[in-house]
Amino acid sequence: MDIRKIDDSISVAPQITPEQVAEIASMGFKTLVANRPDHEEPGQPAMADVEQAAREHDMAWVYLPVESGNIVDDDVDAFAEMFEQAEKPVLAFCRSGTRCSVLWALSSARYTPVEPIIQRAGQAGYDLRGLIPRLQQQASSHQD
């Protein structure tokens, strides 16, 4: 299992299996977020099975599927609202973890300067420098 910590409130990971949920819960994660649509590729675990395992281990479950390579502002809005309300720490997963890190970064840009976002994602192994213009757009469109 390749869990990558972004900060104390969120970590991201590639696809997890129902069998890994017990270990994830034992690590202290409170909310499990699936950003990967069911049936995205053959052989991927059914989200219903991952959800059942999360519930069996007293974790909150959020299914917020986002199409790879097509993250729209509505997806960012949904992620931001979910993250604000979620019991932390959160573990979000998708195929590789990139989609989750992008959702976190774009939603975080609304209240956090861009450079620390890029730095935290980079420390977790995700190079989001290509997102800087979109991060800046999120920041400017959500200023008070």
N, C-alpha and C positions, 0 to 999 in steps of 0.2 A: 504494500500500500504506500502510495506516494503523496502524503499529506504535506502541503506547503503552507506554512504560517505567513500570513500577510501582516497581521498585528494581533493583539490579544483578543480582539473581538471576532476575527474571521480568518479561516484557513480555506484553501481550495485544494481540490484533488481531481485526478482523472477518475473515470468510471469506478465505482465501488460495487461490491456484490452484497447480497443480503447476509452472507456469512461473515462479512467484515464489520457489520454494524455493531456487534457486541464489543469488539475492540475499540471502535470509534467512540461508543458510549463510555467505555471505561477510561478513555482519555479525557473525559470531561465535557465533550461537546453536548450542547443542549438542543440545538436545532440543526436538522439535516435538510439541505436545499438541493433539489434536483433541477439543474438548468438544461438538462438534456431531454429532448423529446423521446418518448417511447418509440421503438422500432426505427431509430435513426440508422442503425446498421445491424446486419444479421448477427445473432449470438449475444447481443447485449442483454443484461438482466432486465426483466420486466420491472418497471417502476412500482407496480403494485406490490411486488415481492420485497423491494427495498423499503417501501412504506410500511409494510407489515412488520418487518424486522425493526424499523425505527420505533414504531409504536410499542412493540414488545419490550423494548429497552428504554421506555419512558422518554423518548426524544420527540420533540416537535418535528413535524414533517411538512415541508413546503414543496409543492410541485409547480415550478415556474419554468416551463420549457421555452427555450429560445433557439431559433434556427441559427445554426453555425454560420458565421460570416455575414449575418443579417440582423444585427442588434439595432433595433429602432428605439426612438425616445420613449415609446410606451413601455418597452421592456425595461428600460432604465428606471422609469417612474415606478413600475411594479416592484423592481428589485429594491429601490430606495425605500419604499413604503414597508415592504416586508422586513428589510434589514433594521429599520428604525424600531419596529415592533417586536422583532424576534428576541427570544431569550438567548443570551450569548454564553459562551462562544458558539459561532456558527461554522459549520462545515458545508461548503457548497461544492458540488461536483458536476462535471460534464464529461465529454469524451477525453479531453486532455487537461482540463483546468483553466485553459485560456479564456473561454467564454465567461466563466465565473469571475476571473480576475478583471476582465474588461467591464463586466456589469458593476463590480465593486468600484473600479476606478472611475467610471463615468458618474455613478451616483455619488461618490465621495467628492468629486470635483465641485460639487455644489457648495461645499463648506470647507474644503481643505485645499491649500495651494497645490498646483500641479506637480511641482518638483518632488515633494515628499511622496506623492502618489506613485510617480514613476520609480522613485527609489525603493519604496516598499515592494512594489510588484517585481522589480528587478532582483531584489534580495530573495524573493520567492521563486525566481527563475523565469519570470515572464517579462519580456522586453516590450513595453507598451509605448515606447517613444513615438511610434507612428501614429499614436492616438492623440498626441499633444494638441493639434488644432481642435479636435472634437472635445477634449477635456476643457480647453479654454472656452469653447462655445458653451459647454454645460455651466461653467463657472459664471460666465457673463449673463447667461439667461436666468440664473437663479440668485442674483444679487438682491439684497434687500433694498 
